Amino acid sequence: MRERSYNGSVLEAPLSVNLSVKNVPEELAQRLRERAERNRRSLQGELMVILEEAAAPRLSPRDAMERVRALGLTTRGDSVRILRQMRDAR
């Protein structure tokens, strides 16, 4: 999307949006800073990861079933077998 500036030149629309969260309790802010440090990210980076995970598209039950079938799983025991194989391969 293109916008016109006050002098008539064409400007590209911004690629990102700035969000602001106000009145964050200090205890929550501290936990977020600690989480960011554990993950070796800035607070901004950690918040971006949290937002991306929260807004990620969810699989519908139908899509989940298609993925299960694509893996060739038919019983719960099949998934346990695959997990054990992956664990033992380490």
N, CA, C and O atoms as a printed pandas DataFrame, in Angstrom:
     atom_number atom_name residue_name chain_id  residue_number  x_coord  y_coord  z_coord
0              1         N          MET        A               1    0.833   -1.170    0.000
1              2        CA          MET        A               1    0.000    0.000    0.000
2              3         C          MET        A               1    0.880    1.237    0.000
3              4         O          MET        A               1    1.862    1.310    0.739
4              5         N          ARG        A               2    0.530    2.197   -0.822
5              6        CA          ARG        A               2    1.296    3.437   -0.892
6              7         C          ARG        A               2    0.485    4.584   -0.333
7              8         O          ARG        A               2   -0.735    4.641   -0.487
8              9         N          GLU        A               3    1.179    5.489    0.312
9             10        CA          GLU        A               3    0.533    6.661    0.871
10            11         C          GLU        A               3    1.214    7.898    0.301
11            12         O          GLU        A               3    2.373    7.845   -0.111
12            13         N          ARG        A               4    0.503    8.988    0.279
13            14        CA          ARG        A               4    1.078   10.259   -0.160
14            15         C          ARG        A               4    1.433   11.083    1.064
15            16         O          ARG        A               4    0.645   11.197    2.004
16            17         N          SER        A               5    2.627   11.656    1.041
17            18        CA          SER        A               5    3.028   12.520    2.148
18            19         C          SER        A               5    2.449   13.912    1.937
19            20         O          SER        A               5    1.798   14.189    0.929
20            21         N          TYR        A               6    2.700   14.774    2.905
21            22        CA          TYR        A               6    2.153   16.125    2.826
22            23         C          TYR        A               6    2.659   16.892    1.610
23            24         O          TYR        A               6    1.990   17.813    1.143
24            25         N          ASN        A               7    3.845   16.523    1.084
25            26        CA          ASN        A               7    4.369   17.240   -0.075
26            27         C          ASN        A               7    4.066   16.533   -1.389
27            28         O          ASN        A               7    4.556   16.945   -2.440
28            29         N          GLY        A               8    3.263   15.472   -1.341
29            30        CA          GLY        A               8    2.837   14.795   -2.558
30            31         C          GLY        A               8    3.702   13.639   -2.997
31            32         O          GLY        A               8    3.323   12.903   -3.907
32            33         N          SER        A               9    4.869   13.454   -2.371
33            34        CA          SER        A               9    5.708   12.327   -2.769
34            35         C          SER        A               9    5.080   11.025   -2.286
35            36         O          SER        A               9    4.314   11.013   -1.323
36            37         N          VAL        A              10    5.414    9.929   -2.967
37            38        CA          VAL        A              10    4.848    8.631   -2.628
38            39         C          VAL        A              10    5.715    7.969   -1.563
39            40         O          VAL        A              10    6.936    7.896   -1.700
40            41         N          LEU        A              11    5.079    7.492   -0.512
41            42        CA          LEU        A              11    5.774    6.788    0.560
42            43         C          LEU        A              11    5.286    5.357    0.625
43            44         O          LEU        A              11    4.106    5.083    0.405
44            45         N          GLU        A              12    6.184    4.455    0.923
45            46        CA          GLU        A              12    5.785    3.068    1.136
46            47         C          GLU        A              12    5.163    2.946    2.522
47            48         O          GLU        A              12    5.578    3.626    3.461
48            49         N          ALA        A              13    4.176    2.086    2.642
49            50        CA          ALA        A              13    3.553    1.838    3.936
50            51         C          ALA        A              13    4.574    1.171    4.853
51            52         O          ALA        A              13    5.416    0.413    4.373
52            53         N          PRO        A              14    4.522    1.429    6.140
53            54        CA          PRO        A              14    5.482    0.808    7.061
54            55         C          PRO        A              14    5.336   -0.712    7.041
55            56         O          PRO        A              14    4.244   -1.250    6.863
56            57         N          LEU        A              15    6.468   -1.383    7.227
57            58        CA          LEU        A              15    6.479   -2.846    7.217
58            59         C          LEU        A              15    6.082   -3.425    8.565
59            60         O          LEU        A              15    5.735   -4.602    8.660
60            61         N          SER        A              16    6.130   -2.613    9.597
61            62        CA          SER        A              16    5.787   -3.118   10.916
62            63         C          SER        A              16    4.978   -2.074   11.665
63            64         O          SER        A              16    4.854   -0.924   11.244
64            65         N          VAL        A              17    4.442   -2.510   12.771
65            66        CA          VAL        A              17    3.618   -1.655   13.621
66            67         C          VAL        A              17    4.231   -1.651   15.008
67            68         O          VAL        A              17    4.684   -2.692   15.484
68            69         N          ASN        A              18    4.253   -0.518   15.653
69            70        CA          ASN        A              18    4.711   -0.435   17.033
70            71         C          ASN        A              18    3.529   -0.666   17.957
71            72         O          ASN        A              18    2.479   -0.039   17.809
72            73         N          LEU        A              19    3.708   -1.573   18.913
73            74        CA          LEU        A              19    2.681   -1.844   19.914
74            75         C          LEU        A              19    3.214   -1.403   21.268
75            76         O          LEU        A              19    4.422   -1.416   21.509
76            77         N          SER        A              20    2.320   -1.020   22.131
77            78        CA          SER        A              20    2.712   -0.593   23.466
78            79         C          SER        A              20    1.786   -1.240   24.489
79            80         O          SER        A              20    0.568   -1.263   24.315
80            81         N          VAL        A              21    2.375   -1.760   25.546
81            82        CA          VAL        A              21    1.596   -2.337   26.634
82            83         C          VAL        A              21    1.851   -1.467   27.858
83            84         O          VAL        A              21    2.992   -1.313   28.294
84            85         N          LYS        A              22    0.814   -0.918   28.392
85            86        CA          LYS        A              22    0.939    0.001   29.526
86            87         C          LYS        A              22    0.566   -0.695   30.832
87            88         O          LYS        A              22   -0.174   -1.678   30.851
88            89         N          ASN        A              23    1.101   -0.156   31.910
89            90        CA          ASN        A              23    0.769   -0.599   33.268
90            91         C          ASN        A              23    1.073   -2.080   33.515
91            92         O          ASN        A              23    0.286   -2.784   34.148
92            93         N          VAL        A              24    2.213   -2.541   33.014
93            94        CA          VAL        A              24    2.634   -3.922   33.257
94            95         C          VAL        A              24    3.120   -4.012   34.707
95            96         O          VAL        A              24    3.983   -3.236   35.117
96            97         N          PRO        A              25    2.581   -4.938   35.474
97            98        CA          PRO        A              25    3.052   -5.087   36.860
98            99         C          PRO        A              25    4.545   -5.424   36.886
99           100         O          PRO        A              25    5.033   -6.183   36.050
100          101         N          GLU        A              26    5.256   -4.854   37.849
101          102        CA          GLU        A              26    6.704   -5.051   37.931
102          103         C          GLU        A              26    7.069   -6.529   38.024
103          104         O          GLU        A              26    8.062   -6.956   37.434
104          105         N          GLU        A              27    6.286   -7.313   38.753
105          106        CA          GLU        A              27    6.584   -8.744   38.887
106          107         C          GLU        A              27    6.532   -9.449   37.524
107          108         O          GLU        A              27    7.388  -10.280   37.224
108          109         N          LEU        A              28    5.543   -9.121   36.714
109          110        CA          LEU        A              28    5.431   -9.707   35.382
110          111         C          LEU        A              28    6.581   -9.248   34.495
111          112         O          LEU        A              28    7.169  -10.054   33.773
112          113         N          ALA        A              29    6.905   -7.966   34.543
113          114        CA          ALA        A              29    8.019   -7.441   33.746
114          115         C          ALA        A              29    9.320   -8.144   34.125
115          116         O          ALA        A              29   10.130   -8.466   33.255
116          117         N          GLN        A              30    9.519   -8.380   35.410
117          118        CA          GLN        A              30   10.736   -9.067   35.857
118          119         C          GLN        A              30   10.777  -10.497   35.339
119          120         O          GLN        A              30   11.823  -10.965   34.889
120          121         N          ARG        A              31    9.652  -11.190   35.399
121          122        CA          ARG        A              31    9.618  -12.576   34.877
122          123         C          ARG        A              31    9.913  -12.593   33.381
123          124         O          ARG        A              31   10.594  -13.497   32.896
124          125         N          LEU        A              32    9.413  -11.615   32.651
125          126        CA          LEU        A              32    9.691  -11.538   31.211
126          127         C          LEU        A              32   11.175  -11.257   30.951
127          128         O          LEU        A              32   11.773  -11.842   30.047
128          129         N          ARG        A              33   11.763  -10.362   31.744
129          130        CA          ARG        A              33   13.202  -10.081   31.585
130          131         C          ARG        A              33   14.022  -11.337   31.875
131          132         O          ARG        A              33   14.988  -11.625   31.168
132          133         N          GLU        A              34   13.641  -12.084   32.910
133          134        CA          GLU        A              34   14.355  -13.320   33.254
134          135         C          GLU        A              34   14.206  -14.359   32.148
135          136         O          GLU        A              34   15.164  -15.048   31.797
136          137         N          ARG        A              35   13.012  -14.461   31.613
137          138        CA          ARG        A              35   12.784  -15.409   30.505
138          139         C          ARG        A              35   13.637  -15.030   29.302
139          140         O          ARG        A              35   14.245  -15.894   28.670
140          141         N          ALA        A              36   13.682  -13.751   28.987
141          142        CA          ALA        A              36   14.494  -13.284   27.856
142          143         C          ALA        A              36   15.963  -13.623   28.094
143          144         O          ALA        A              36   16.650  -14.085   27.183
144          145         N          GLU        A              37   16.437  -13.399   29.294
145          146        CA          GLU        A              37   17.836  -13.696   29.614
146          147         C          GLU        A              37   18.121  -15.190   29.474
147          148         O          GLU        A              37   19.146  -15.576   28.913
148          149         N          ARG        A              38   17.215  -16.031   29.983
149          150        CA          ARG        A              38   17.397  -17.491   29.861
150          151         C          ARG        A              38   17.492  -17.922   28.402
151          152         O          ARG        A              38   18.239  -18.837   28.058
152          153         N          ASN        A              39   16.732  -17.255   27.560
153          154        CA          ASN        A              39   16.707  -17.598   26.137
154          155         C          ASN        A              39   17.715  -16.804   25.310
155          156         O          ASN        A              39   17.736  -16.884   24.082
156          157         N          ARG        A              40   18.555  -16.033   26.015
157          158        CA          ARG        A              40   19.596  -15.220   25.364
158          159         C          ARG        A              40   19.013  -14.293   24.292
159          160         O          ARG        A              40   19.527  -14.180   23.179
160          161         N          ARG        A              41   17.919  -13.639   24.680
161          162        CA          ARG        A              41   17.282  -12.681   23.792
162          163         C          ARG        A              41   17.093  -11.371   24.534
163          164         O          ARG        A              41   17.105  -11.325   25.764
164          165         N          SER        A              42   16.920  -10.313   23.767
165          166        CA          SER        A              42   16.522   -9.052   24.370
166          167         C          SER        A              42   15.072   -9.183   24.821
167          168         O          SER        A              42   14.368  -10.107   24.414
168          169         N          LEU        A              43   14.638   -8.264   25.652
169          170        CA          LEU        A              43   13.240   -8.279   26.066
170          171         C          LEU        A              43   12.347   -8.118   24.844
171          172         O          LEU        A              43   11.327   -8.796   24.725
172          173         N          GLN        A              44   12.723   -7.232   23.945
173          174        CA          GLN        A              44   11.954   -7.025   22.714
174          175         C          GLN        A              44   11.864   -8.323   21.908
175          176         O          GLN        A              44   10.790   -8.679   21.422
176          177         N          GLY        A              45   12.982   -9.027   21.766
177          178        CA          GLY        A              45   12.985  -10.292   21.036
178          179         C          GLY        A              45   12.116  -11.342   21.697
179          180         O          GLY        A              45   11.403  -12.089   21.028
180          181         N          GLU        A              46   12.184  -11.391   23.024
181          182        CA          GLU        A              46   11.376  -12.365   23.758
182          183         C          GLU        A              46    9.889  -12.067   23.603
183          184         O          GLU        A              46    9.085  -12.978   23.404
184          185         N          LEU        A              47    9.532  -10.803   23.694
185          186        CA          LEU        A              47    8.130  -10.430   23.512
186          187         C          LEU        A              47    7.653  -10.770   22.101
187          188         O          LEU        A              47    6.507  -11.184   21.922
188          189         N          MET        A              48    8.511  -10.601   21.107
189          190        CA          MET        A              48    8.137  -10.943   19.728
190          191         C          MET        A              48    7.870  -12.445   19.602
191          192         O          MET        A              48    6.910  -12.853   18.950
192          193         N          VAL        A              49    8.714  -13.259   20.222
193          194        CA          VAL        A              49    8.513  -14.716   20.189
194          195         C          VAL        A              49    7.184  -15.078   20.848
195          196         O          VAL        A              49    6.431  -15.898   20.323
196          197         N          ILE        A              50    6.899  -14.468   21.998
197          198        CA          ILE        A              50    5.653  -14.748   22.705
198          199         C          ILE        A              50    4.455  -14.374   21.840
199          200         O          ILE        A              50    3.490  -15.133   21.749
200          201         N          LEU        A              51    4.514  -13.206   21.206
201          202        CA          LEU        A              51    3.409  -12.778   20.342
202          203         C          LEU        A              51    3.259  -13.694   19.135
203          204         O          LEU        A              51    2.141  -14.052   18.765
204          205         N          GLU        A              52    4.384  -14.079   18.512
205          206        CA          GLU        A              52    4.313  -14.971   17.350
206          207         C          GLU        A              52    3.697  -16.313   17.721
207          208         O          GLU        A              52    2.875  -16.849   16.978
208          209         N          GLU        A              53    4.093  -16.860   18.876
209          210        CA          GLU        A              53    3.531  -18.142   19.307
210          211         C          GLU        A              53    2.042  -18.013   19.612
211          212         O          GLU        A              53    1.256  -18.897   19.271
212          213         N          ALA        A              54    1.660  -16.918   20.250
213          214        CA          ALA        A              54    0.260  -16.722   20.609
214          215         C          ALA        A              54   -0.627  -16.529   19.380
215          216         O          ALA        A              54   -1.792  -16.924   19.381
216          217         N          ALA        A              55   -0.078  -15.929   18.345
217          218        CA          ALA        A              55   -0.872  -15.634   17.145
218          219         C          ALA        A              55   -0.652  -16.643   16.017
219          220         O          ALA        A              55   -1.171  -16.462   14.916
220          221         N          ALA        A              56    0.106  -17.693   16.280
221          222        CA          ALA        A              56    0.380  -18.695   15.245
222          223         C          ALA        A              56   -0.919  -19.386   14.836
223          224         O          ALA        A              56   -1.801  -19.620   15.662
224          225         N          PRO        A              57   -1.018  -19.704   13.564
225          226        CA          PRO        A              57   -2.216  -20.427   13.119
226          227         C          PRO        A              57   -2.301  -21.785   13.819
227          228         O          PRO        A              57   -1.289  -22.452   14.031
228          229         N          ARG        A              58   -3.487  -22.168   14.161
229          230        CA          ARG        A              58   -3.713  -23.452   14.823
230          231         C          ARG        A              58   -4.189  -24.471   13.800
231          232         O          ARG        A              58   -4.898  -24.142   12.849
232          233         N          LEU        A              59   -3.784  -25.710   14.016
233          234        CA          LEU        A              59   -4.246  -26.791   13.149
234          235         C          LEU        A              59   -5.702  -27.107   13.453
235          236         O          LEU        A              59   -6.106  -27.191   14.612
236          237         N          SER        A              60   -6.463  -27.278   12.419
237          238        CA          SER        A              60   -7.825  -27.756   12.626
238          239         C          SER        A              60   -7.749  -29.249   12.933
239          240         O          SER        A              60   -6.755  -29.894   12.601
240          241         N          PRO        A              61   -8.759  -29.795   13.547
241          242        CA          PRO        A              61   -8.746  -31.242   13.806
242          243         C          PRO        A              61   -8.517  -32.051   12.518
243          244         O          PRO        A              61   -7.825  -33.069   12.534
244          245         N          ARG        A              62   -9.095  -31.598   11.425
245          246        CA          ARG        A              62   -8.927  -32.304   10.146
246          247         C          ARG        A              62   -7.467  -32.266    9.696
247          248         O          ARG        A              62   -6.921  -33.286    9.274
248          249         N          ASP        A              63   -6.830  -31.083    9.786
249          250        CA          ASP        A              63   -5.425  -30.968    9.390
250          251         C          ASP        A              63   -4.524  -31.800   10.296
251          252         O          ASP        A              63   -3.561  -32.413    9.835
252          253         N          ALA        A              64   -4.845  -31.817   11.594
253          254        CA          ALA        A              64   -4.063  -32.624   12.525
254          255         C          ALA        A              64   -4.163  -34.101   12.155
255          256         O          ALA        A              64   -3.163  -34.820   12.164
256          257         N          MET        A              65   -5.359  -34.542   11.833
257          258        CA          MET        A              65   -5.550  -35.948   11.455
258          259         C          MET        A              65   -4.796  -36.276   10.170
259          260         O          MET        A              65   -4.228  -37.361   10.043
260          261         N          GLU        A              66   -4.789  -35.352    9.225
261          262        CA          GLU        A              66   -4.044  -35.580    7.980
262          263         C          GLU        A              66   -2.549  -35.717    8.249
263          264         O          GLU        A              66   -1.872  -36.535    7.625
264          265         N          ARG        A              67   -2.037  -34.912    9.180
265          266        CA          ARG        A              67   -0.610  -35.017    9.532
266          267         C          ARG        A              67   -0.314  -36.350   10.211
267          268         O          ARG        A              67    0.715  -36.972    9.947
268          269         N          VAL        A              68   -1.211  -36.783   11.078
269          270        CA          VAL        A              68   -1.043  -38.079   11.744
270          271         C          VAL        A              68   -1.006  -39.190   10.708
271          272         O          VAL        A              68   -0.146  -40.068   10.759
272          273         N          ARG        A              69   -1.930  -39.149    9.780
273          274        CA          ARG        A              69   -1.961  -40.180    8.717
274          275         C          ARG        A              69   -0.719  -40.122    7.841
275          276         O          ARG        A              69   -0.195  -41.159    7.434
276          277         N          ALA        A              70   -0.241  -38.899    7.545
277          278        CA          ALA        A              70    0.965  -38.756    6.721
278          279         C          ALA        A              70    2.182  -39.380    7.403
279          280         O          ALA        A              70    3.096  -39.860    6.732
280          281         N          LEU        A              71    2.192  -39.372    8.729
281          282        CA          LEU        A              71    3.274  -40.008    9.474
282          283         C          LEU        A              71    3.110  -41.526    9.549
283          284         O          LEU        A              71    4.015  -42.239    9.983
284          285         N          GLY        A              72    1.956  -42.002    9.126
285          286        CA          GLY        A              72    1.712  -43.435    9.150
286          287         C          GLY        A              72    1.310  -43.952   10.517
287          288         O          GLY        A              72    1.395  -45.154   10.771
288          289         N          LEU        A              73    0.872  -43.066   11.405
289          290        CA          LEU        A              73    0.477  -43.489   12.744
290          291         C          LEU        A              73   -0.953  -44.017   12.713
291          292         O          LEU        A              73   -1.837  -43.426   12.094
292          293         N          THR        A              74   -1.156  -45.123   13.383
293          294        CA          THR        A              74   -2.514  -45.663   13.455
294          295         C          THR        A              74   -2.973  -45.857   14.890
295          296         O          THR        A              74   -4.171  -45.837   15.172
296          297         N          THR        A              75   -2.018  -46.045   15.800
297          298        CA          THR        A              75   -2.380  -46.227   17.207
298          299         C          THR        A              75   -1.469  -45.384   18.081
299          300         O          THR        A              75   -0.444  -44.880   17.623
300          301         N          ARG        A              76   -1.851  -45.234   19.338
301          302        CA          ARG        A              76   -1.018  -44.489   20.265
302          303         C          ARG        A              76    0.343  -45.173   20.419
303          304         O          ARG        A              76    1.360  -44.508   20.618
304          305         N          GLY        A              77    0.354  -46.471   20.327
305          306        CA          GLY        A              77    1.610  -47.209   20.427
306          307         C          GLY        A              77    2.591  -46.842   19.328
307          308         O          GLY        A              77    3.803  -46.861   19.544
308          309         N          ASP        A              78    2.074  -46.505   18.141
309          310        CA          ASP        A              78    2.958  -46.089   17.043
310          311         C          ASP        A              78    3.719  -44.826   17.415
311          312         O          ASP        A              78    4.924  -44.735   17.176
312          313         N          SER        A              79    3.035  -43.858   17.994
313          314        CA          SER        A              79    3.714  -42.614   18.356
314          315         C          SER        A              79    4.731  -42.858   19.467
315          316         O          SER        A              79    5.804  -42.255   19.468
316          317         N          VAL        A              80    4.402  -43.736   20.410
317          318        CA          VAL        A              80    5.339  -44.069   21.480
318          319         C          VAL        A              80    6.578  -44.726   20.879
319          320         O          VAL        A              80    7.700  -44.421   21.283
320          321         N          ARG        A              81    6.381  -45.619   19.926
321          322        CA          ARG        A              81    7.514  -46.292   19.274
322          323         C          ARG        A              81    8.413  -45.280   18.581
323          324         O          ARG        A              81    9.636  -45.361   18.695
324          325         N          ILE        A              82    7.826  -44.328   17.862
325          326        CA          ILE        A              82    8.622  -43.317   17.154
326          327         C          ILE        A              82    9.399  -42.453   18.145
327          328         O          ILE        A              82   10.577  -42.164   17.933
328          329         N          LEU        A              83    8.733  -42.040   19.230
329          330        CA          LEU        A              83    9.425  -41.222   20.233
330          331         C          LEU        A              83   10.592  -41.973   20.861
331          332         O          LEU        A              83   11.660  -41.401   21.084
332          333         N          ARG        A              84   10.384  -43.251   21.143
333          334        CA          ARG        A              84   11.478  -44.057   21.727
334          335         C          ARG        A              84   12.630  -44.191   20.754
335          336         O          ARG        A              84   13.791  -44.123   21.158
336          337         N          GLN        A              85   12.331  -44.379   19.481
337          338        CA          GLN        A              85   13.385  -44.477   18.467
338          339         C          GLN        A              85   14.177  -43.176   18.396
339          340         O          GLN        A              85   15.404  -43.187   18.303
340          341         N          MET        A              86   13.465  -42.065   18.442
341          342        CA          MET        A              86   14.142  -40.763   18.396
342          343         C          MET        A              86   15.015  -40.577   19.631
343          344         O          MET        A              86   16.146  -40.103   19.522
344          345         N          ARG        A              87   14.505  -40.942   20.800
345          346        CA          ARG        A              87   15.264  -40.825   22.043
346          347         C          ARG        A              87   16.497  -41.709   22.001
347          348         O          ARG        A              87   17.589  -41.263   22.353
348          349         N          ASP        A              88   16.342  -42.956   21.575
349          350        CA          ASP        A              88   17.446  -43.903   21.570
350          351         C          ASP        A              88   18.506  -43.572   20.521
351          352         O          ASP        A              88   19.654  -44.001   20.634
352          353         N          ALA        A              89   18.117  -42.812   19.506
353          354        CA          ALA        A              89   19.056  -42.442   18.448
354          355         C          ALA        A              89   20.040  -41.361   18.914
355          356         O          ALA        A              89   21.058  -41.123   18.264
356          357         N          ARG        A              90   19.733  -40.711   20.036
357          358        CA          ARG        A              90   20.626  -39.637   20.542
358          359         C          ARG        A              90   21.886  -40.187   21.105
359          360         O          ARG        A              90   22.738  -39.428   21.567
